[in-house]
Amino acid sequence: MLDIADELNRWIEQGRDFAVATVVAVGGSAPRRPGAALAVDSEGTAIGSVSGGCVEGAVYDLCVQALQDGEVVRERFGYSDEDAFAVGLTCGGVIEVLVTPVGADAPGRTVFASALSAAAGGETAALARVVRGPVELLGRALLVRPSEARWESPRTESGEGSYEGELGGHPELDRTVVHEARALLNAGRTGTFDVSASAARWGSPRTESGGGSRCGAALTVLVESRVPPPRMIVFGAIDFAAALVRAGKFLGYHVTVCDARPVFATRVRFPEADDIVVDWPHRYLRRTETDSRTVLCVLTHDAKFDVPLLEAALRLPVAYVGAMGSRRTHDDRNRRLREVGVTERELARLRSPIGLDLGARTPEETALSIAAEIVAVRHGGSGVPLTGSATPIHHDVRSASIMPGERAVPSAGHPASADRATARACSA
């Protein structure tokens, strides 16, 4: 649900009641990843998507029903070969959604409000929700902050950050979920994890026997992480860079343009860039922060800039390093890099000439070529046409999949009650 945090946060501020359906597991060629959400308010306004259109109508109805009866609903949608009019995914994939009503008076609204406010404000935080398990716990949520954060009201674990909310069980369950959720948050990932039956304790921890009641069943928890956007640093303030900045922003990157020439590195030339830096590229790269998601695009096309910059870039643990140039420029640049001590292993990381072979000519076409290669590298795509190939259409969906050994049940007309798990929303 954090993918539509901006809109949902406005609904919270306006005091609206709404229900939100979140993709919590996927299988096969599902169109949306875990965390994708569709929400419906009490007036029938809908935002977001869970399937790209295949089952939106049925999920909309589930949200409306949840608003009326206040129940959390888990539903699975698959594809039915037998019934052409069944509500299901025509792509042949499977998705499982959790529908949660968020009424104005619901006890869990405070946690959702904090999570949505943090996400809309660009803060680093994770929302952990029980998406599989006993009906008494289904839909309960925790907001997990990073360890370095300091906040006024939520509970704080010694030296390990803070969290808000409770799962309605033994405190040890909360601590277990917080620990696992923070690991996913630190990696910037959205995904699921299981909590064993022995750890999934609920009820009052202060019974006469001194312990909580065992629910007797394992739990599955979905963690939606919201972290700052990854960085794209474009070196070389040329026309191709202006087009690449626009492509980078479209893909969700925080884009910086760096060039040593102040006459070219200007806000007028790059109005969409988040940052514009006038400095020698290699010098700026050594002093700025990068991480495993950072993308470096070298468009300077000049050996006096390229060589010292790439010498530094190819030794950083970043996601992508690409450099523009002809085949001849590429060969000459590699020779120069070897001369300054860059190893063959390091050179193998260089994407040069930068981009995929799209026959690009214009700056916009070239930017599309570069962006396509970045996406392919990020998700493990091959870059070959899907027509005539047997490669997967959607990659990297292992973090939250339909549980092994479970069968996805196609839904016909309206979701079947036999595959439904319900619980009173935010029940005490």
N, C-alpha and C positions, 0 to 999 in steps of 0.2 A: 504493500500500500504506500510505501514511501516514494514510489515512482510518480505518484500524483499528490505529493505532499503539499505543494503550493496551493492547489485548489482546495484540498481537504482542510488545510489550516485556515483558509478563509471561511469555510463552512463552520469550523469550530468557533472562530471569533464571532461569527454571526449568530451563534447559538442554534444552528440547524441540527435536527436529528437526521442520521443517515445510516445506511448499511453498506459495508464494503466487502466485496468478494475478492479474495487474493489467491493467485495460483500458488499452491503449496507443494505440488509434485508434478512431474511431467514424465512422459514415456514416448518413445518413438519420435516421429517428426512433428512434435508439437510446435505451434507457431510462436508462443510466448514463453518466457522463462519464469521460474519461481520468483515471486515478489510482484509480478505484474498484477494490476488491480483494476476493478471496475466498481464505482460507488454510485449509489442512488440516494437522493435525499427524500424527505417526506413529501415534497411537491412533485416528485417523479423526474427530477433533473438527473441525468446520468453523465458521468465523466469517466475516462479511462477505458481500458479494454483488457480482456483476459484471453482472447483467442483470435483476434484479428477479424472477427465477424461470424465465425462458425457457430458459436453457442451463446452469443451475447444476449439474445432474446430470453433464453431459458435462465441465464444467470441474472438478468434484470428482474425476472419474476421472483427468483429466489430472494433477491435483496428486498423487494417490495414485501414479500411474505415475512421476512425476518424483521422488518420494521413493524409489522402488525403484531406478530406474536412474541417478539423479543428473544427468539431462540437462535443459537449458533448452529449453523448447518454445514456439514461437510459433504460434498458431492463430487462424483467422478464422471467424466464425459469421455466416451470413446467413439469408435466408428462402427456402424452397423451395416453389414453387407446385405442383411435380410430385409431391412426396412429403409427404403430410399428416403422416407420422410422423417426418419428418426432425428432427434436433436443430437448431433455429435460432430466430431471433427472429420471433415472430408479428407484431410491430409493423411488420415490413418493413424494419427498420434493419439495420445491420451493425456488429459490434464485432470488434476484434482484441485478443487477450489474449496476454500473455507469462507463462509459468509458470516460476518459478524455485525450485529446491530450496535450502533453507537448512539444511544439516546442521550438526551440532555442530562438525565438523572442517573445514568448508568454509573456504577462505581468505577468501572474500568475506563471511563471517558478521560479521567485525569491523566492516566498513563498515555493514552493515544494522543491527547492534546499536547503533552510534553514532547512526545516523539515527533509529531507533525511540525511543531514549532521549531524544534531543533533541526529537522531536515530542511524545512523551508528557509531557515536562517543560515544554511550552509555549515552547520556544526557537525562534528564527527560523533555519531551515535548509532546504536543498533536497537532494533525492536525484535524481541524474542517472544514467540507465541507458541503455545501448545496446539499442534495441528492434528495430532493423532493420540488417542488414549481415552481414559474414562470420560464420560460425558460431563462429570463434575468439573473437570479441568480444561475441557476443550475451549479454546479461544482466549484463555487467560494470558496476560502479557506482562513483560518486564521491559523497561527501557534501560539500556546499558550504556554507560558513558566510558570514554577511554580513561586509562589509568592516570594520565596526567591532568585530567580535568578536576576542577574544584567547584562544587556547587553548594548552595545553601541548605536545601531541605532533604534530598534523598539520602538513603542509607549509604554508608561508606565502608568498604572492606579495607582492612589495614593495608595501606600501600598499594591497593589494586583498583583504585577508581571508585565509582559509585553506581547505584542503580535505583530505579523507582519501580514501585508496584510490587505485587506478590502473586504467586501462582496458586495460593490457597492451600498450600501444603506445608510440609515440614520445612523449616528454614534451610535445612541442608539441601533440599531440592532447589530452592532459589539460588543458593551459592553454587551448586553444580551447574545450573543453567547459565548463570552469570559468567562463570569461568569459561565454559565452552563458547558462549556468545562473544566474549571478548577476544578469544582467539580468532574467530571469524572476522570480527571487526578490525583487528590489527592487520589482517591480511586483505582487508577491503572486499570481502566476499559475502555474497548472499547464499545461504544453503541450509541444509537440515542436518541434525544429528539426533541420535537415539539416546534415551536415558533408560537404563535397565530397571526392571521391576523392583529390585532391591533398593535402588536409589530414589524411585518415584514414590515418595511418602507424602501423605496428605492428611488433613485433619489437624486437630489441636496438638501441638507438641507438648502441652503441659497436662497430660492425662495422669491419672493416679499411678500408672505404671512408668510414667516418665518419658514415654515415647509417643510418636504419632501413629496413626493407623496406616496400614499398608493398603494401597489401592489394588495390588495384585496384578498390575499390568504395566508394561513398558510405555514410555512416552516418546513421541517424535516432536521435535521443536524446530520451527522455522525461524531463522535469523535473517532479518533484512538489514544490511549494513549501509549506512550513508557516510561516505567519506568525501573529502574535497576532490574535485575533478582532477584527472591526471593531466600532466603538463605536456604540451607540445612546444618545443623551442625551434623556431625557424631562423636559421642563420643565413643572412643575405637579403637585404631589403630591395628585392627586384620585383618586377610585375608578376612573375610566377609565385612569389611569396605572398603577394596580396590575395591571389586566388586560393592559395593553400591555407591562409589564415581563415578565410570564410569556410572552407571545407573542415578545418579543424574545429571551429566553433560549432558547426553543424553536428559533428561527431561527439561533442560534449567535452572537448579539451579546454584547458586554460592555456591560451596561446600567447607566447612571448616572441617578439621579433627582435633579433640582435644584429647589429651591423656597426662596423667601426666608422662609418661615414655619416656624420650628422645631417648632411644635406639630403640623404635618402631615408634615414630612419626617423620618420616624422609621423605624427598623429594624422596629418592630412592624407598621407599615403596609405596608412593602415588604421582606419577608424575602428575596425572590428577587433583589433588586437587588444588583449587584456593588458599587456605590458610592452613597452618599446624601450630597448636598451641600446645606448651608444657606447660601444666598447669593442675591443678586439674579441672575436668569438671565443678563442681558446681561453682567454683570461676570464671572460664572463662565466664560461662553463665550469672553471675550477672553483669559482666562488659561489655559484648558485646551488640550490638544493635540487637533487634529482632522486628518483627511486625506481623500483622495478616496473612502474607503469609509464615512465617518461619516454616520450618519442622525440628523437633528434633528427631534424631534416636540414641537411647542409646544401644550401643552394648558392653558396658564394662563388663557386666555379672559378676559383683562383688559388693556385698552389700556396701562395704566401698565407692565405687564410685556412685553406683546406687541410694542409698537412699537420700543423700544430693542433688544430681543432680535432681532427679525426684521431690523432695520436692519443689525445686525452679521452675522447668519446668512446673509443673501442675498448677501453679498459674500465669503463663504468658499467655497473649492473643495471642497465636500462633496457627497456622493452624493444627498442628499434633504433637503428642508426642507418640513415640513408643519405646518399650523396649524389647530386646531379652532375651530369657530364656525359660527353660522348664516349664511345668505346675507346677511342684514342686517349681521351682525358683520363678515363678509368685506368688504363694500363700504366700511363705515366704517373698517376697519383699513387697507385699501388707500389710502383718501383720506389718512389720517394718515401713512402711509409715504411717499406722494408729497410731502407737505408737509415732511418732514424730508430730502428729497433722494434717495429711492430711485428709481432709473430704471425705465422700463417694461421694459427688458431684464432687470433684476434681479427685478422683480415677476413676470415670466413664469416664474421658477424656483419660485415658491411654489405648493405643493400645498394649496389651500384652497378650500372646506372639505376637510379632510384625509380620505383614505380613498376606497375605491371604493363605488359605490352597491349595497350589499347589502340595503338596507332595515333596517340594524342599529338596535337599540334599546338593548340591555343593554350594560354595559361590556365584556363578553366578545365580543359580536358586533361592537362598535365596534372593539375591538382587532384582531379578525380582518380587518375592513375595511381598517384602516390597514396591517396586516402584508401583506395581499394587494397593496396599492398599492406598498409598498416592494419586494416581490419582482418585481412587474411592471416597475418602474423599473429595478431591478438587471439584469434579463435582457432588457429590451426587449419585454416582453409588452404586448399591447393591453388586457387587462383585460376583453375581451368573452367571452361563453360560447363554448366550443369547439364546442358543438353547432351545426351549420349553418354554421360558419365554415370558411374555407380557410387560416387562419393556422397557422404551424408549432406543433407541440405542445411541442417542445424547442428552446430558443434557445441561442445562444452556444456552439456546439461547433466553431468554426473552428480553435481552437488545436491540435487534434490530430484530424485526419480521415483517412479512407482516402486514400492517395496518389492524385493525379490520374492517370487512365489505367489504374488497377488495377481489376480486377473482383473483387468479393467472391464467394467460392465458398460456396454453401450446404453445410452439413455434414449428412450423413445417417447416423443411428444413432450412429456414433462418428466423431470428426474424421478426415478423410482424410489419409493420410500424404503425399499429393502436395503438400499445402499446409503442410507442417510444416518448420520449420527447427530443428535441434537442435544443441546443443553441450554438451560436458561441463561441468557446473556449476563456475564459478570456476576454469576450467582455467588452468594456469600458462603 
